Amino acid sequence: MALTSVQAAWRKQQRAQLLALRSAASTQDRAAWSAFIHAFLIDALDLQAPCVLGLCWPYRQEFDSRPLAARLRARGVRSALPIVREPGLPLVFRHWWPGVAMDKGVYGIPVPRGTDVLLPDVLLVPPVGIDALGYRLGYGGGYFDRTLVALARKPVCIATAFDLSRIDSLEPQAHDVRMDFVVSETGISQCLPDGMRVIDTAQCRLAVQQLLAERANSSDCTLR
């Protein structure tokens, strides 16, 4: 069901306010927050080959997950970046590694040129906003929600969010897809139907493993 004009206007206003907050944060603060997120993820995502990590090229002061991808790539974990084919269609994820030929995609974001299409086992999604139940506010295109519904197997979805991105409620609609985890500079939360549960990295590692096993009908992804 499409958003009403009132709901769409509210989301647009929230998006603008949250982007302004993120942009106003100092470079030093964002770097410090990102370092904490990176450290949490390194400990919680002890992935190994043949896992595929989906990530996003950093945009508008988002958390940059490429250093994490580099660490995991040393263990044989492949990285994949999303590509917008056409408005209204789900994203596809193409194999990416440093040095691969790139094109300029939507919003001017670099995308791999003609590499293999991969299905992520774990997907890092940087939100503009994240609410108390784990629903994310994006840039307004609906690409990730549309894609997660269309995929043959839902990846383990982790929102990488600075705490300034938090909102009370997105007032989620039927098309909104809840994240599995939220990782911010202050810790990790598992997103459950009745709200967030704060967990440590060991608990997160176990919960990720359980979700991968539950969704493993077409995946050989394992953890160390």
Backbone as a chain_set.jsonl record, in Angstrom:
{"seq": "MALTSVQAAWRKQQRAQLLALRSAASTQDRAAWSAFIHAFLIDALDLQAPCVLGLCWPYRQEFDSRPLAARLRARGVRSALPIVREPGLPLVFRHWWPGVAMDKGVYGIPVPRGTDVLLPDVLLVPPVGIDALGYRLGYGGGYFDRTLVALARKPVCIATAFDLSRIDSLEPQAHDVRMDFVVSETGISQCLPDGMRVIDTAQCRLAVQQLLAERANSSDCTLR", "coords": {"N": [[0.852, -1.195, 0.0], [0.559, 2.187, -0.843], [2.111, 5.103, 0.582], [0.222, 7.587, 2.326], [-0.367, 11.041, 1.484], [0.129, 12.609, 3.71], [1.693, 10.901, 5.326], [3.876, 10.516, 3.618], [4.859, 13.132, 3.467], [5.594, 13.527, 6.115], [7.66, 11.628, 6.401], [9.469, 12.665, 4.562], [10.132, 15.072, 5.797], [11.286, 14.125, 8.197], [13.47, 12.767, 7.088], [14.958, 14.868, 5.961], [15.638, 16.313, 8.274], [17.165, 14.44, 9.719], [19.286, 13.929, 7.967], [20.431, 16.429, 7.954], [21.309, 16.588, 10.613], [23.247, 14.566, 10.618], [25.037, 15.551, 8.749], [25.868, 17.838, 10.063], [27.367, 16.92, 12.161], [30.691, 16.647, 13.415], [33.653, 15.899, 11.495], [35.504, 14.496, 12.976], [33.932, 13.396, 15.03], [32.233, 11.693, 13.555], [34.134, 9.947, 12.522], [35.077, 8.752, 14.871], [32.728, 7.514, 15.81], [32.307, 5.738, 13.704], [34.535, 4.107, 13.971], [33.936, 2.7, 16.324], [31.618, 1.295, 15.49], [32.75, -0.267, 13.462], [34.514, -1.852, 14.997], [32.699, -3.315, 16.59], [31.386, -4.776, 14.591], [33.47, -6.255, 13.449], [34.008, -8.076, 15.475], [31.532, -9.288, 15.797], [30.787, -10.327, 13.334], [32.079, -12.868, 12.333], [32.733, -14.051, 9.772], [33.334, -16.428, 7.097], [34.651, -17.796, 4.0], [32.252, -19.605, 2.028], [30.866, -17.11, 2.207], [28.901, -14.221, 1.297], [29.152, -10.804, 1.52], [27.01, -8.166, 1.521], [27.182, -4.736, 0.877], [27.15, -1.106, 1.064], [28.279, 1.537, -0.994], [29.812, 4.274, 0.566], [27.824, 7.147, 1.305], [26.893, 10.476, 1.576], [27.986, 11.055, 4.192], [27.686, 8.604, 5.52], [28.275, 5.608, 7.494], [31.244, 3.938, 6.645], [31.672, 0.931, 5.273], [33.641, -0.366, 3.89], [36.316, -0.868, 4.909], [35.776, -2.975, 6.712], [34.842, -4.905, 4.91], [37.238, -5.38, 3.58], [38.755, -6.653, 5.57], [37.274, -9.011, 5.886], [37.419, -10.011, 3.329], [39.962, -10.988, 3.204], [39.631, -13.434, 4.343], [38.349, -14.821, 2.444], [35.743, -14.054, 2.037], [33.388, -12.812, -0.15], [32.557, -9.595, -1.542], [29.735, -7.524, -2.279], [28.1, -5.02, -4.147], [25.157, -2.964, -4.312], [23.079, -2.371, -7.191], [21.136, -0.096, -8.962], [18.822, -0.878, -11.308], [16.504, -0.047, -12.767], [14.078, 2.485, -11.947], [11.714, 1.352, -9.576], [12.274, -1.331, -9.844], [13.712, -4.248, -8.218], [16.921, -4.126, -6.538], [20.07, -5.302, -7.857], [22.914, -7.229, -6.879], [26.298, -6.881, -7.369], [29.469, -8.431, -7.708], [32.182, -7.012, -6.01], [35.436, -5.617, -5.687], [38.423, -3.96, -4.574], [39.793, -1.988, -7.139], [38.382, -3.058, -9.266], [36.686, -2.427, -12.375], [34.594, 0.408, -12.529], [31.4, 2.037, -12.784], [29.396, 5.045, -12.943], [26.639, 5.223, -10.937], [23.172, 5.536, -9.865], [22.497, 8.574, -8.132], [25.109, 9.252, -8.45], [26.749, 7.354, -7.352], [29.429, 5.047, -7.236], [29.455, 1.945, -9.059], [30.009, -1.579, -9.632], [31.249, -2.698, -12.8], [29.744, -4.911, -14.833], [30.373, -7.27, -13.366], [30.019, -10.491, -11.675], [26.702, -11.386, -10.663], [25.664, -11.563, -7.364], [24.234, -13.151, -4.449], [23.664, -11.738, -1.434], [24.641, -13.009, 1.765], [24.843, -11.802, 4.22], [23.846, -8.524, 4.861], [24.773, -5.214, 4.966], [23.199, -2.313, 5.807], [23.009, 1.066, 5.481], [21.116, 3.329, 7.232], [19.055, 6.3, 6.856], [17.404, 6.972, 8.933], [16.484, 5.158, 11.905], [14.125, 3.226, 13.597], [12.54, 2.416, 16.811], [11.787, -0.216, 16.597], [13.357, -1.278, 14.688], [12.896, -0.628, 12.05], [13.805, 0.96, 9.041], [14.462, 4.232, 7.784], [14.973, 5.304, 4.6], [16.407, 6.817, 1.678], [14.193, 7.381, 0.225], [13.575, 6.102, -2.144], [12.743, 3.469, -1.907], [14.151, 1.192, -2.567], [15.626, -0.816, -1.123], [13.706, -2.076, 0.576], [11.969, -3.082, -1.359], [13.694, -4.829, -2.668], [14.45, -6.688, -0.66], [12.087, -8.044, -0.224], [11.784, -9.277, -2.668], [13.942, -11.016, -3.008], [15.157, -14.383, -3.276], [16.098, -15.521, -0.988], [16.165, -14.112, 2.13], [18.71, -11.993, 3.203], [20.772, -11.788, 6.196], [20.086, -8.905, 7.803], [21.632, -5.952, 8.621], [21.521, -2.905, 10.109], [23.611, -0.172, 9.91], [24.107, 2.34, 11.888], [24.471, 5.68, 13.026], [23.927, 6.915, 16.341], [22.526, 9.31, 16.323], [20.717, 8.974, 14.341], [18.445, 7.798, 15.266], [14.923, 7.35, 15.669], [11.661, 7.581, 17.171], [9.415, 6.134, 16.072], [8.809, 4.826, 12.872], [6.338, 4.534, 11.976], [5.618, 2.069, 10.585], [4.747, 0.652, 7.414], [3.027, -1.821, 5.379], [4.857, -2.431, 3.382], [7.331, -1.93, 4.447], [10.397, -3.273, 5.653], [11.692, -4.936, 8.386], [14.86, -4.565, 9.961], [17.36, -7.0, 10.987], [19.3, -6.593, 12.886], [20.698, -3.784, 14.632], [23.525, -1.833, 14.52], [25.313, 0.472, 16.245], [27.372, 3.268, 17.331], [27.263, 2.892, 20.028], [26.633, 0.284, 20.616], [25.092, -2.985, 20.048], [21.946, -4.04, 18.854], [19.36, -6.428, 18.738], [16.709, -6.818, 16.516], [13.484, -7.362, 17.292], [10.047, -8.568, 17.153], [8.691, -7.299, 19.261], [10.272, -5.215, 19.953], [13.564, -3.727, 20.523], [16.41, -5.657, 21.503], [19.118, -5.375, 23.51], [22.313, -6.603, 22.893], [25.468, -8.373, 23.273], [28.626, -8.701, 21.474], [29.255, -11.424, 21.264], [26.767, -12.665, 21.657], [25.491, -11.603, 19.448], [26.969, -12.761, 17.374], [26.22, -15.447, 17.651], [23.438, -15.208, 17.219], [23.388, -14.291, 14.572], [24.476, -16.53, 13.315], [22.428, -18.392, 13.819], [20.312, -17.248, 12.353], [21.378, -17.355, 9.772], [21.463, -20.116, 9.454], [18.738, -20.731, 9.544], [17.92, -19.55, 7.2], [19.187, -20.905, 5.243], [18.556, -22.294, 2.919], [19.519, -21.853, 0.378], [22.163, -21.299, 0.698], [25.621, -21.54, 1.52], [26.908, -20.336, 3.508], [29.012, -19.914, 6.286], [30.185, -19.605, 9.706], [33.157, -18.837, 11.553]], "CA": [[0.0, 0.0, 0.0], [1.347, 3.414, -0.947], [1.979, 6.054, 1.68], [-0.654, 8.732, 2.112], [0.385, 12.286, 1.304], [0.566, 13.055, 5.029], [2.79, 10.03, 5.727], [5.022, 10.813, 2.758], [5.397, 14.433, 3.869], [6.257, 13.337, 7.407], [8.932, 10.939, 6.166], [10.364, 13.604, 3.882], [10.606, 16.012, 6.809], [12.211, 13.39, 9.056], [14.682, 12.503, 6.308], [15.73, 16.112, 5.86], [16.177, 16.655, 9.593], [18.204, 13.477, 10.096], [20.451, 14.17, 7.113], [21.056, 17.666, 8.436], [22.025, 16.248, 11.839], [24.437, 13.784, 10.27], [25.965, 16.446, 8.068], [26.383, 18.825, 11.019], [28.331, 16.284, 13.071], [32.066, 16.902, 12.986], [34.372, 14.791, 10.864], [36.137, 13.726, 14.053], [32.904, 12.595, 15.702], [31.799, 10.612, 12.66], [35.231, 8.975, 12.456], [35.088, 8.007, 16.136], [31.549, 6.635, 15.818], [32.537, 4.682, 12.714], [35.522, 3.176, 14.528], [33.225, 1.826, 17.255], [30.774, 0.392, 14.695], [33.66, -1.216, 12.805], [35.01, -2.797, 16.004], [31.597, -4.218, 16.932], [31.119, -5.668, 13.463], [34.603, -7.185, 13.305], [33.862, -9.123, 16.486], [30.24, -9.972, 15.678], [30.651, -10.966, 12.021], [33.253, -13.702, 12.102], [32.347, -14.82, 8.594], [34.385, -17.008, 6.277], [34.204, -18.265, 2.694], [31.948, -18.819, 0.828], [29.876, -16.068, 2.477], [28.882, -12.985, 0.512], [28.773, -9.632, 2.297], [26.48, -7.029, 0.778], [27.459, -3.457, 1.515], [26.842, 0.062, 0.248], [29.319, 2.544, -1.134], [29.41, 5.341, 1.496], [27.111, 8.261, 0.668], [26.395, 11.525, 2.464], [28.515, 10.899, 5.559], [27.312, 7.329, 6.128], [29.328, 4.683, 7.924], [31.95, 3.321, 5.532], [31.895, -0.476, 5.607], [34.669, -0.97, 3.035], [37.404, -1.49, 5.685], [35.301, -4.267, 7.208], [34.842, -5.821, 3.768], [38.629, -5.749, 3.311], [39.147, -7.647, 6.578], [36.589, -10.275, 5.606], [37.88, -10.515, 2.033], [41.177, -11.754, 3.473], [39.196, -14.789, 4.722], [37.648, -15.402, 1.305], [34.364, -13.557, 1.953], [33.227, -11.896, -1.282], [31.776, -8.383, -1.304], [28.82, -7.19, -3.373], [27.475, -3.703, -4.069], [23.849, -2.914, -4.98], [22.963, -1.583, -8.417], [19.785, 0.247, -9.4], [18.644, -1.13, -12.738], [15.498, 0.927, -13.193], [13.163, 2.82, -10.849], [10.622, 0.399, -9.39], [12.765, -2.705, -9.873], [14.632, -4.576, -7.121], [18.346, -3.998, -6.781], [20.912, -6.492, -8.012], [24.195, -7.073, -6.204], [27.408, -7.343, -8.204], [30.744, -8.669, -7.04], [33.072, -5.843, -5.98], [36.702, -5.658, -4.963], [39.196, -2.773, -4.929], [40.454, -2.042, -8.433], [37.492, -3.495, -10.333], [36.149, -1.325, -13.175], [33.37, 0.955, -11.933], [30.611, 3.038, -13.493], [28.665, 5.953, -12.063], [25.252, 4.806, -10.847], [22.201, 6.489, -9.343], [23.057, 9.508, -7.149], [26.542, 9.377, -8.679], [27.462, 6.361, -6.54], [30.126, 4.065, -8.071], [28.947, 0.574, -9.076], [30.875, -2.443, -10.44], [30.872, -2.841, -14.207], [29.66, -6.223, -15.46], [30.861, -8.411, -12.59], [29.005, -11.501, -11.395], [25.616, -11.08, -9.734], [25.753, -12.402, -6.169], [23.164, -13.028, -3.466], [24.318, -11.563, -0.132], [24.233, -13.757, 2.948], [24.726, -10.75, 5.224], [23.717, -7.252, 4.169], [24.917, -4.02, 5.783], [22.339, -1.278, 5.22], [23.117, 2.323, 6.218], [19.844, 4.049, 7.172], [18.967, 7.711, 7.235], [16.824, 6.899, 10.262], [16.14, 3.814, 12.371], [13.193, 3.416, 14.709], [12.703, 1.585, 17.991], [11.508, -1.608, 16.251], [14.314, -1.72, 13.682], [12.513, -0.239, 10.69], [14.711, 2.009, 8.586], [14.075, 5.285, 6.857], [16.025, 5.468, 3.61], [16.425, 8.066, 0.913], [12.893, 7.624, -0.37], [13.337, 5.337, -3.37], [12.136, 2.18, -1.602], [14.872, 0.121, -3.246], [16.004, -1.939, -0.265], [12.509, -2.813, 0.976], [11.503, -3.807, -2.549], [14.65, -5.892, -2.955], [14.417, -7.721, 0.375], [10.876, -8.834, -0.453], [11.899, -10.016, -3.922], [15.034, -11.989, -2.997], [14.789, -15.771, -3.008], [16.467, -15.776, 0.399], [16.462, -12.844, 2.791], [19.973, -11.983, 3.938], [20.777, -11.216, 7.538], [20.13, -7.466, 7.531], [22.205, -5.19, 9.726], [21.565, -1.458, 9.906], [24.792, 0.47, 10.495], [23.518, 3.662, 12.119], [24.899, 6.52, 14.143], [22.814, 7.084, 17.272], [21.722, 10.485, 15.98], [19.731, 8.56, 13.341], [17.323, 7.095, 15.885], [13.618, 7.992, 15.811], [10.771, 6.743, 17.984], [8.671, 5.198, 15.232], [8.641, 5.14, 11.465], [4.96, 4.182, 11.63], [5.877, 1.189, 9.44], [3.678, 0.195, 6.551], [3.167, -3.221, 4.973], [6.009, -2.607, 2.502], [8.575, -1.726, 5.191], [11.019, -4.519, 6.1], [12.469, -4.712, 9.598], [16.22, -5.076, 10.024], [17.585, -8.045, 11.991], [20.152, -6.016, 13.923], [21.177, -2.41, 14.475], [24.828, -1.615, 15.146], [25.655, 1.892, 16.322], [28.605, 3.497, 18.075], [27.087, 2.539, 21.445], [26.383, -1.128, 20.823], [24.331, -3.818, 19.109], [20.592, -4.428, 19.256], [18.644, -7.343, 17.87], [15.372, -6.286, 16.251], [12.466, -8.379, 17.507], [8.71, -8.005, 16.925], [8.224, -6.465, 20.371], [11.227, -4.147, 20.219], [14.996, -3.997, 20.449], [17.074, -6.328, 22.623], [20.544, -5.068, 23.511], [23.118, -7.817, 23.0], [26.89, -8.145, 23.076], [29.096, -9.234, 20.192], [29.155, -12.885, 21.279], [25.356, -12.992, 21.429], [25.189, -11.263, 18.061], [27.576, -13.773, 16.516], [25.368, -16.629, 17.735], [22.154, -14.909, 16.583], [23.628, -14.269, 13.126], [24.633, -17.924, 12.904], [21.114, -19.017, 13.83], [19.539, -16.735, 11.224], [21.943, -17.918, 8.545], [21.034, -21.517, 9.376], [17.311, -20.746, 9.222], [17.718, -19.074, 5.828], [20.272, -21.546, 4.479], [18.074, -23.177, 1.857], [20.32, -21.676, -0.831], [23.406, -20.662, 1.134], [26.62, -22.354, 2.188], [27.643, -19.424, 4.377], [29.294, -20.404, 7.634], [30.978, -18.745, 10.588], [34.289, -19.519, 12.188]], "C": [[0.885, 1.241, 0.0], [1.113, 4.298, 0.27], [0.949, 7.117, 1.326], [0.213, 9.976, 1.953], [0.908, 12.803, 2.642], [1.763, 12.219, 5.498], [4.055, 10.325, 4.913], [5.674, 12.135, 3.147], [6.149, 14.322, 5.194], [7.611, 12.67, 7.228], [9.938, 11.87, 5.485], [10.957, 14.593, 4.878], [11.613, 15.348, 7.744], [13.539, 13.146, 8.35], [15.564, 13.748, 6.241], [16.372, 16.474, 7.191], [17.337, 15.729, 9.98], [19.459, 13.648, 9.25], [21.186, 15.43, 7.541], [21.848, 17.406, 9.717], [23.324, 15.513, 11.524], [25.493, 14.666, 9.615], [26.616, 17.435, 9.034], [27.385, 18.234, 12.0], [29.742, 16.494, 12.531], [32.677, 15.659, 12.342], [34.999, 13.896, 11.924], [35.12, 12.846, 14.772], [32.478, 11.424, 14.822], [32.876, 9.536, 12.554], [35.28, 8.124, 13.725], [33.909, 7.044, 16.202], [31.759, 5.459, 14.879], [33.531, 3.652, 13.235], [34.871, 2.208, 15.513], [32.349, 0.818, 16.495], [31.624, -0.686, 14.043], [34.131, -2.278, 13.797], [33.924, -3.794, 16.406], [31.376, -5.242, 15.822], [32.236, -6.685, 13.264], [34.444, -8.359, 14.267], [32.593, -9.942, 16.267], [30.083, -10.741, 14.371], [31.913, -11.745, 11.687], [32.97, -14.64, 10.931], [33.569, -15.407, 7.902], [33.791, -17.43, 4.945], [33.285, -19.472, 2.871], [30.898, -17.718, 1.041], [30.024, -14.899, 1.503], [28.37, -11.869, 1.416], [28.268, -8.548, 1.359], [26.725, -5.75, 1.556], [27.132, -2.333, 0.551], [28.057, 0.973, 0.168], [28.912, 3.742, -0.272], [28.902, 6.584, 0.777], [26.626, 9.222, 1.742], [26.725, 11.256, 3.934], [28.045, 9.63, 6.273], [28.541, 6.608, 6.696], [29.925, 4.0, 6.697], [32.314, 1.886, 5.906], [32.976, -1.128, 4.751], [35.86, -1.52, 3.821], [37.019, -2.845, 6.28], [35.323, -5.299, 6.092], [36.259, -6.283, 3.45], [39.111, -6.811, 4.292], [38.541, -9.011, 6.252], [37.052, -10.879, 4.276], [39.164, -11.332, 2.202], [40.858, -13.185, 3.887], [38.435, -15.474, 3.582], [36.2, -14.982, 1.171], [34.276, -12.56, 0.801], [32.326, -10.72, -0.893], [30.909, -8.096, -2.524], [28.182, -5.833, -3.111], [26.147, -3.704, -4.813], [23.871, -1.995, -6.206], [21.483, -1.348, -8.711], [19.705, 0.012, -10.901], [17.69, -0.113, -13.345], [14.653, 1.278, -11.981], [12.018, 1.812, -10.787], [11.044, -1.046, -9.415], [13.65, -2.977, -8.654], [16.08, -4.324, -7.533], [18.943, -5.342, -7.175], [22.241, -6.193, -7.334], [25.282, -7.678, -7.07], [28.703, -7.418, -7.39], [31.623, -7.417, -7.14], [34.331, -6.159, -5.196], [37.498, -4.428, -5.397], [39.932, -2.956, -6.256], [39.573, -2.51, -9.568], [36.956, -2.269, -11.079], [34.798, -0.893, -12.618], [32.717, 1.94, -12.892], [29.942, 3.932, -12.467], [27.192, 5.565, -12.101], [24.338, 5.923, -10.379], [22.821, 7.294, -8.199], [24.562, 9.712, -7.332], [27.375, 8.379, -7.916], [28.147, 5.342, -7.455], [29.528, 2.665, -7.936], [29.859, -0.28, -9.957], [30.331, -2.604, -11.855], [30.928, -4.306, -14.631], [30.214, -7.392, -14.684], [29.703, -9.356, -12.277], [27.937, -10.964, -10.432], [25.672, -12.077, -8.589], [24.541, -12.176, -5.278], [23.799, -12.895, -2.082], [23.751, -12.507, 0.928], [23.983, -12.8, 4.106], [24.752, -9.42, 4.491], [23.809, -6.11, 5.17], [24.178, -2.879, 5.106], [22.462, 0.001, 6.052], [21.814, 3.12, 6.13], [20.024, 5.549, 7.351], [18.412, 7.795, 8.656], [16.516, 5.465, 10.618], [15.247, 3.958, 13.591], [13.365, 2.346, 15.78], [12.373, 0.115, 17.747], [12.468, -2.138, 15.184], [13.891, -1.466, 12.256], [13.33, 0.978, 10.281], [14.018, 3.006, 7.667], [15.232, 5.485, 5.902], [15.929, 6.803, 2.904], [15.14, 8.306, 0.133], [12.586, 6.834, -1.627], [12.684, 3.991, -3.147], [12.896, 0.987, -2.145], [15.161, -1.067, -2.346], [14.79, -2.74, 0.183], [11.99, -3.656, -0.183], [12.398, -5.004, -2.831], [14.548, -7.024, -1.946], [13.189, -8.603, 0.244], [11.05, -9.746, -1.662], [12.959, -11.113, -3.901], [14.534, -13.391, -2.658], [15.083, -16.148, -1.566], [16.825, -14.446, 1.035], [17.81, -12.928, 3.48], [19.773, -11.54, 5.376], [21.043, -9.719, 7.379], [20.57, -6.698, 8.77], [22.236, -3.716, 9.354], [22.783, -0.91, 10.628], [24.458, 1.946, 10.664], [24.229, 4.402, 13.237], [23.686, 6.746, 15.044], [21.957, 8.311, 16.965], [20.664, 10.179, 14.923], [18.475, 7.953, 13.95], [16.071, 7.978, 15.947], [12.708, 7.043, 16.577], [10.062, 5.7, 17.141], [8.586, 5.717, 13.806], [7.173, 5.033, 11.062], [4.981, 3.253, 10.414], [4.608, 0.752, 8.725], [3.966, -1.238, 6.109], [4.416, -3.458, 4.125], [7.343, -2.43, 3.224], [9.09, -3.063, 5.736], [11.921, -4.219, 7.297], [13.869, -5.293, 9.453], [16.306, -6.198, 11.073], [18.393, -7.511, 13.169], [20.4, -4.547, 13.596], [22.502, -2.313, 15.214], [25.134, -0.129, 15.083], [26.95, 2.031, 17.113], [28.488, 3.11, 19.544], [26.746, 1.07, 21.663], [25.545, -1.776, 19.742], [22.967, -4.118, 19.696], [20.044, -5.415, 18.238], [17.218, -6.849, 17.74], [14.358, -7.421, 16.308], [11.084, -7.752, 17.353], [8.23, -7.064, 18.021], [9.22, -5.372, 20.746], [12.666, -4.607, 20.126], [15.474, -4.737, 21.701], [18.565, -6.048, 22.52], [21.331, -6.351, 23.741], [24.592, -7.456, 22.847], [27.341, -8.831, 21.791], [29.024, -10.76, 20.142], [27.718, -13.335, 21.028], [24.956, -12.694, 19.985], [25.748, -12.315, 17.116], [26.724, -15.032, 16.492], [24.043, -16.398, 17.025], [22.288, -14.846, 15.067], [23.745, -15.689, 12.595], [23.276, -18.632, 12.841], [20.268, -18.556, 12.649], [20.064, -17.271, 9.898], [21.501, -19.364, 8.364], [19.566, -21.614, 8.977], [17.055, -20.392, 7.762], [18.665, -19.753, 4.847], [19.803, -22.435, 3.361], [18.879, -23.025, 0.571], [21.654, -21.015, -0.484], [24.31, -21.687, 1.782], [27.42, -21.521, 3.173], [27.819, -20.025, 5.757], [30.071, -19.37, 8.406], [32.148, -19.559, 11.12], [33.857, -20.092, 13.533]], "O": [[1.848, 1.325, 0.762], [0.057, 4.248, 0.902], [0.819, 7.502, 0.164], [1.405, 9.947, 2.261], [1.999, 13.369, 2.707], [2.738, 12.769, 6.01], [5.158, 10.375, 5.456], [6.9, 12.246, 3.156], [7.199, 14.936, 5.378], [8.598, 13.091, 7.829], [11.125, 11.851, 5.809], [12.144, 14.914, 4.811], [12.658, 15.921, 8.052], [14.605, 13.302, 8.946], [16.776, 13.672, 6.444], [17.528, 16.896, 7.228], [18.357, 16.18, 10.501], [20.573, 13.526, 9.76], [22.415, 15.489, 7.496], [22.942, 17.945, 9.886], [24.371, 15.809, 12.1], [26.686, 14.542, 9.892], [27.769, 17.825, 8.85], [28.168, 18.966, 12.605], [29.951, 16.514, 11.318], [32.269, 14.529, 12.612], [35.019, 12.674, 11.778], [35.405, 11.69, 15.087], [32.375, 10.293, 15.296], [32.564, 8.346, 12.503], [35.501, 6.914, 13.657], [34.069, 5.891, 16.602], [31.432, 4.321, 15.214], [33.387, 2.459, 12.97], [35.214, 1.026, 15.537], [32.342, -0.37, 16.819], [31.273, -1.866, 14.062], [34.146, -3.466, 13.476], [34.198, -4.986, 16.546], [31.2, -6.431, 16.089], [31.974, -7.845, 12.948], [34.718, -9.503, 13.906], [32.576, -11.147, 16.521], [29.323, -11.707, 14.311], [32.715, -11.322, 10.855], [32.97, -15.862, 11.082], [34.693, -14.943, 8.096], [32.572, -17.424, 4.773], [33.508, -20.285, 3.768], [30.121, -17.431, 0.131], [31.1, -14.63, 0.971], [27.293, -11.974, 2.003], [29.009, -8.066, 0.502], [26.497, -5.698, 2.765], [26.87, -2.568, -0.628], [28.774, 1.156, 1.152], [27.77, 4.191, -0.366], [29.471, 7.017, -0.225], [26.008, 8.8, 2.719], [25.843, 11.237, 4.793], [28.011, 9.591, 7.503], [29.683, 6.964, 6.406], [29.196, 3.54, 5.818], [33.171, 1.662, 6.761], [33.209, -2.33, 4.874], [36.386, -2.565, 3.438], [37.844, -3.756, 6.343], [35.767, -6.429, 6.292], [36.468, -7.442, 3.09], [39.793, -7.758, 3.902], [39.218, -10.036, 6.334], [37.074, -12.099, 4.113], [39.421, -12.257, 1.432], [41.718, -14.061, 3.795], [37.936, -16.587, 3.749], [35.489, -15.481, 0.299], [35.008, -11.57, 0.78], [31.455, -10.841, -0.032], [31.294, -8.387, -3.656], [27.774, -5.535, -1.989], [26.017, -4.372, -5.839], [24.581, -0.99, -6.244], [20.681, -2.282, -8.708], [20.436, 0.631, -11.673], [18.022, 0.585, -14.304], [14.518, 0.46, -11.07], [11.429, 1.461, -11.81], [10.259, -1.92, -9.045], [14.268, -2.058, -8.115], [16.413, -4.312, -8.718], [18.384, -6.393, -6.862], [22.644, -5.034, -7.23], [25.202, -8.843, -7.459], [28.976, -6.59, -6.521], [31.784, -6.841, -8.216], [34.302, -6.864, -4.188], [37.265, -3.905, -6.487], [40.612, -3.961, -6.464], [39.959, -2.383, -10.73], [36.79, -1.201, -10.489], [33.962, -1.729, -12.277], [33.385, 2.587, -13.699], [29.92, 3.624, -11.276], [26.569, 5.573, -13.162], [24.674, 7.103, -10.478], [23.581, 6.754, -7.395], [25.217, 10.283, -6.461], [28.593, 8.533, -7.834], [27.505, 4.819, -8.366], [29.142, 2.247, -6.844], [30.425, 0.225, -10.926], [29.121, -2.642, -12.075], [32.008, -4.879, -14.774], [30.505, -8.428, -15.28], [28.548, -9.056, -12.579], [28.231, -10.196, -9.517], [25.723, -13.287, -8.809], [23.898, -11.129, -5.348], [24.414, -13.847, -1.6], [22.549, -12.765, 0.977], [23.034, -12.967, 4.873], [25.58, -9.209, 3.604], [23.02, -6.041, 6.112], [24.488, -2.516, 3.971], [22.058, 0.015, 7.215], [21.443, 3.549, 5.038], [21.014, 6.008, 7.92], [18.885, 8.583, 9.475], [16.307, 4.636, 9.732], [15.56, 4.713, 14.512], [14.231, 1.478, 15.67], [12.651, -0.723, 18.605], [12.401, -3.311, 14.818], [14.473, -2.037, 11.333], [13.525, 1.905, 11.067], [13.123, 2.666, 6.893], [16.346, 5.798, 6.325], [15.437, 7.787, 3.456], [15.009, 9.323, -0.547], [11.464, 6.883, -2.131], [12.125, 3.414, -4.08], [12.358, -0.119, -2.188], [14.964, -2.212, -2.755], [14.834, -3.97, 0.172], [11.616, -4.813, 0.004], [11.911, -6.075, -3.193], [14.557, -8.195, -2.326], [13.244, -9.79, 0.566], [10.526, -10.86, -1.682], [12.885, -12.05, -4.696], [13.612, -13.562, -1.861], [14.402, -16.994, -0.987], [17.693, -13.73, 0.535], [18.038, -13.846, 4.268], [18.732, -10.986, 5.729], [22.095, -9.316, 6.883], [19.949, -6.789, 9.829], [22.901, -3.325, 8.395], [22.968, -1.154, 11.821], [24.516, 2.715, 9.704], [24.55, 3.82, 14.273], [22.55, 6.767, 14.569], [20.778, 8.34, 17.317], [19.811, 11.018, 14.636], [17.536, 7.625, 13.225], [16.144, 9.173, 16.234], [12.958, 5.839, 16.625], [10.101, 4.512, 17.457], [8.324, 6.896, 13.572], [6.803, 5.395, 9.945], [4.444, 3.584, 9.356], [3.563, 0.519, 9.331], [5.016, -1.797, 6.426], [4.977, -4.554, 4.14], [8.389, -2.752, 2.66], [8.31, -3.882, 6.22], [12.798, -3.358, 7.227], [14.048, -6.375, 8.894], [15.434, -6.323, 11.934], [18.193, -7.929, 14.309], [20.323, -4.128, 12.441], [22.594, -2.666, 16.39], [25.205, 0.457, 14.002], [27.551, 1.035, 17.515], [29.5, 3.008, 20.238], [26.585, 0.651, 22.81], [25.315, -1.208, 18.674], [22.842, -4.415, 20.885], [20.238, -5.259, 17.032], [16.584, -6.5, 18.736], [14.374, -8.326, 15.474], [10.955, -6.53, 17.416], [7.459, -6.142, 17.76], [9.034, -4.679, 21.746], [12.952, -5.728, 19.705], [15.005, -4.477, 22.809], [19.205, -6.442, 21.545], [21.049, -7.099, 24.677], [24.93, -6.378, 22.358], [26.541, -9.464, 21.103], [28.759, -11.329, 19.083], [27.482, -14.277, 20.273], [24.183, -13.435, 19.378], [25.08, -12.716, 16.163], [26.523, -15.624, 15.431], [23.563, -17.277, 16.309], [21.397, -15.301, 14.35], [23.181, -16.016, 11.55], [23.014, -19.389, 11.906], [19.588, -19.362, 12.015], [19.284, -17.603, 9.005], [21.2, -19.79, 7.249], [19.189, -22.468, 8.175], [16.095, -20.87, 7.157], [18.914, -19.242, 3.755], [20.574, -23.267, 2.883], [18.927, -23.949, -0.242], [22.205, -20.259, -1.284], [23.855, -22.581, 2.496], [28.485, -21.941, 3.627], [26.88, -20.58, 6.328], [30.557, -18.386, 7.847], [32.127, -20.79, 11.134], [34.664, -20.707, 14.23]]}, "num_chains": 1, "name": "protein.A"}
